[in-house]
Amino acid sequence: MIRAMLLFILAGLAEIGGGYLIWLWLRSGKPFWVGIIGALIMVFYGIVATRQEFSFGKTYAAYGGVFIVMALLWGWTVDRRFPDIGEWIGAAICLVGVFVMVYKK
């Protein structure tokens, strides 16, 4: 299960990082090459997700919960916006769902 969590984290960093670069290109006027790098990182994200041992649906459903937490942490560290209590509670609920899906035998 450690491998699964590491893959979820790597996928999350790739998706959020790639998406963030595309966001900067389209919304903040960064150069075109910033968007291209973001798109390449997004392709890497798609490849990383295929390395999970779970089915497609389970992988992407569980990843969604992990992504929510990582997006809050990204916003906190990169955008300097501290999540409010409702966001933390919602993220915790999502993580409980991830554990139920992934660890159910």
N, C-alpha and C positions, 0 to 999 in steps of 0.2 A: 504493500500500500504506500510505502514511502516513494517508490518510483512513480506511482500514479499522482501523488500530490506534487512531486517535483515537476512532472509533465504539465499538470494544471497550472502551476506557477509560471513555468517557462512559456506556455501558451498565452497566459494572461499578460505577461510582460510584452510578448510579441504583438498581441492584438491591440493592447492599449497603447504601446509605444508607436506602432505603425499607424494606428488611427489618429493618435495625437499629432504625428508629423503631417498627415494629410489634413487634419484640422488646421494646423498652423499655416499650411500652404494656402488653403481655400478661404480661411476666415481671418487670418492675420497677415496676409500679404507676403508670406515667405516665398523664396524662389521655387520654381517648378521642380528642381531636383530634390527639394525637401519632400515634396509629395511623392516623387518616384521612389525615394528611399523608403518612405512610409508604406508604399504599395508592395515593395519587395519584402519588407518585414511582415506584412500581412500574409503574403504567400508562405513565408516561413511558418507563421502561426498555423496555417492550414496543414502544413506537413507535420508539425509537432503533434497536433491533435490526433493524427492517424496512428501515432505510436502508442496510444492508450490501449489497454487490453479489453476494454468494455465495448459494447455495441455502439453504433453511431448515436442512436437516440439517448442512451444512458450517458455517453461521454459528453454530448453537448448540453444535456439537461443539467448534469452535475457541474459542468464547467460554468454554466450560467451563474450559479451561486458563488463559485470562486471568483468569477469575473466581477461580480457586484462588490465584493470586499476589496478586491485589488483596485477597482476603479475609485473607490472612496480613498484608499491609501494613496493612489496616484494623485488625486486631486489635492489631498492634504500635503504631500511632499513637493509636488511639482507646481501646482497652482496656488499653493499656500492658503487653501480653504479648508478649515477644520470642519469635519462632518458634525451635524447636530445629533442629538440623542436619538431622534426618530430614525435617522439614517443608520446609526450603529445598531439599533434594535432590529431594524429590517434586515440588515446584513447578517446579523446573528441568526435570525430565523432562517434565512436562506442557507447558511452554513449547516444548520441542523438538517435541512432537507437534503443537502449534499451528502452528509454522513449517512442518512437513512437510505438513500439510493445506492451509494457506493458500497457500503458495508453490509447491506442486507444479503444474507446467504440464501 
